[in-house]
């Protein structure tokens, strides 16, 4: 509470802890400090209102991707096309687009597509894929790991 009071943020978001304790702390922050406080669940978004407007540029690729995705969604709503494409930009029903905000020192903020950010950072896209395992493969893997652990225990007892 002391740190929160000292820093005097306009909003507080609690991200670690158990729900009952976070609810209690949220109530204290709001009642004692008069600050709006949130404790979202995992993967839940929080919208924080702001009066600060920021001018920024965007890439042509980002705008093109937004327009293309909005066109596809419009056609889907009219049942003219089915399925989902592999668009770089997610656009919701409200017309909001998802991109990456790049803020570099001494440069204007810019909104990019994810692939463009990877290019700026000189990185490659990494994909992680998971393979479904049958119960017999899981049992074999567990049994193998147990045997390895037993062998390691025998070796340490022999020392």
Secondary structure, 3 states (H helix, E strand, C coil): CHHHHHHCCCEEECCCCCHHHHHHHHHHHHHHHCCEEECCCCCCCCCCCCCCCCCCEECHHHHHHHHHHHHHHHHHHCCCCCCCCCCCCEECCCCCEECEEECCCCCCCEEECHHHHHHHHCCCCCCCCCCCCCHHHHHHHHHHHHHHHHHHHHHHHHC
